[in-house]
Amino acid sequence: MINLTYLLLTSAMAVPSGQLAYAADDGSGGARVHVVDLANGEAVAVGPGPADGAPVWAPDGAWLAFEAALEDGEGRGVYVVQADGSGGRFLDHQAAPWNTEPQWSPGGDRIAYSGGAGLARRVFVYDLAEDAETVWGGGREGLLSPVWLDDETIAAAGLAGTPGRDLSADIFAVTETGADQVPLEGGGRRYFEWSLAVNPQQRETLAFESNDGGYRDIFVASRDGAFINVSNHRAADWRPQWAPDGQWIAFESFRSGRVGVHRAHIESLRVHDVAVDAASDNWGPAWSPDGRWIAYVSGNGAANRLRIAEVRGDAVHDAPGAGAPVSAPTWRPVP
């Protein structure tokens, strides 16, 4: 009887809390960033719409940043707004009309993003205190998907080689004055490294996608170039997302026949299912701050819905108050 009572109490406690930001159709057929409180189901539209991109939280959870269509319709800019929807504004972009993929610095006082067009994209950094934009990487072109390793160094996917011949995407370490390719062990051949993600506990460690070995897999690498395949499957694996403890990576994969969410342990290389369903696709994983839950998007060609799965349990919830269709969920950090 004691065991049964314990199980019932444990099951009753398996309810996610906190706030999620995501992009959702607000009825116009576009996308607008919202924030939903999981405790009461109240969702607030905080983005300008109608073409907001994936939101990212500042380290202290006070602000969001995301790309959005500029008010004049000419290009995209980085938009910042507080969690309650106040204080929203576009950054004052001087150098490029097309600014995407914003990422907060560890200190939360700067935002890096990719700016420009086509193969000429460069890494820009906006200092919020100074209200000023600067170009990093010594002006090197072909840099995309920047992520901060520390407050002075950014990792980015950089185009290398010759267009139409041996063009690839390699990993570059970007500072304000230059951009140097990160040598990976066994390098020399042309692979594509993409979707960089920084380990929150060991910021010198990166996860990324690569076709090294012939398949699209998730790899983990350190700054010295040592790297290992952690997903290792013939089906495509992509979009790595670190758990808060830095020991697990959630990712999307076709290994179940449809798009599903899985998680891999970076030391044991064990892979577990998180959201796999023969009737629908599941994608866009986002860890809760305590690592207990993973939010994701689920759909079968109809309206996508936001769901939340318990990582080490069987509880699965529809996120209360989240509109549909939705995309790009991200959990608000706990300071």
QUITANOR-V912173 format. One record per backbone hydrogen bond with DSSP energy under -1.0 kcal/mol. CO is the residue of the C=O (numbers start at 1). NH is the residue of the N-H. If there is no record, write none. Layout:
co: [CO CO]
nh: [NH NH]
//
This chain:
co: [1 2 3 4 5 6 7 8 9 13 18 19 20 21 22 23 24 31 32 33 33 34 35 36 37 42 44 50 56 58 62 63 64 65 66 67 68 70 73 75 76 77 78 79 80 81 82 86 89 91 97 98 100 103 105 109 110 111 112 113 114 115 117 121 121 122 123 124 125 126 127 127 132 134 136 137 142 144 147 153 153 154 155 156 157 158 160 162 162 168 169 170 171 172 173 174 175 176 178 180 184 194 197 202 205 206 207 208 209 210 211 216 217 218 218 219 220 221 222 225 226 228 236 238 241 243 247 248 249 250 251 252 253 254 259 260 261 261 262 263 264 265 270 272 275 281 283 286 288 292 293 294 295 296 297 298 299 305 306 307 308 309 315 317 319 325 327 330]
nh: [5 6 7 8 9 10 11 12 13 15 38 332 36 330 34 327 32 52 24 46 47 22 44 20 41 37 35 31 65 61 83 58 81 56 79 53 77 73 75 70 99 68 91 66 89 64 85 82 80 93 76 116 114 112 108 128 105 126 103 124 100 122 120 142 143 115 136 113 134 111 131 132 127 125 139 140 159 157 155 149 150 174 147 172 144 170 168 165 166 160 193 158 182 156 180 154 137 138 175 173 187 209 207 205 199 221 197 219 194 217 214 237 210 230 231 208 228 206 225 185 222 220 254 252 250 246 266 243 264 241 262 238 260 257 282 253 274 275 251 272 249 269 265 263 261 299 297 295 291 311 288 309 286 307 283 305 281 298 319 296 317 294 310 308 322 25 23 21]
//
